[in-house]
Amino acid sequence: MTVKISEIIHSCMVKILGLSQEKKFHRFFNMSRNDFFFPINRSEKYTIIEIIMFKGRSLETKKKLIKSLIERIHNKLEISKIDIEIVIIESPNYNWGIRGVLGDELSLNYKVEV
């Protein structure tokens, strides 16, 4: 399941945000039932996706990303829409340190303002 959801997330990020195919990094926290408390009206497939990214994407782009993720996860993995929660967490690029460089000094091969 982890590989499949990673593929869905990445394909949406490439298509909607314009990231390159090589720009893929995900981490997963699979939790046992004893370590994960969630509402009683959710199933064992309850999934939370947190996307942390540079600030700058338009409201329309973020909505499109969220809607696309929900639809593709629901259709491809047969997870009920009520079991899918997505949050986008944005931070200004100057708050990042990546590969020894400050985020606002990085040379990116994609646009953030989409």
C-alpha positions, 0 to 999 in steps of 0.5 A, a space after each residue: 500500500 505504501 508504494 501505491 500511495 507514494 506513486 499516486 502522491 508523486 504523480 499528482 505533485 508532478 502533474 499539478 505542481 510541475 515537479 520533475 519525476 526525479 523530485 520524489 521524497 516521501 516518508 510514511 508513519 505506519 502505526 499500529 491500532 494501539 498507537 493511532 486514535 481516530 474518530 469511530 466513523 473512520 475505518 482501518 484505512 484511515 489515512 492522513 497526508 501532510 504535504 510540507 512545501 514552500 509557500 507560493 502556490 495559488 489557492 486554486 493550485 492547492 485545491 486542485 492538488 487536494 481534490 486530485 489526491 482524494 479522487 485518485 486515492 479513492 479510485 485506485 486504492 478503494 479508500 473511502 473519501 471519509 477516510 482520507 485527510 490531507 493538509 498542506 503546510 506551507 513555509 517561506 523558503 527562507 525557513 528551509 535549509 536544504 543540501 547546505 543551502 538556505 531555501 531562498 538561495 536554492 536554484 530550483 528546476 521548477 516554479 513555486 508560484 503556480 
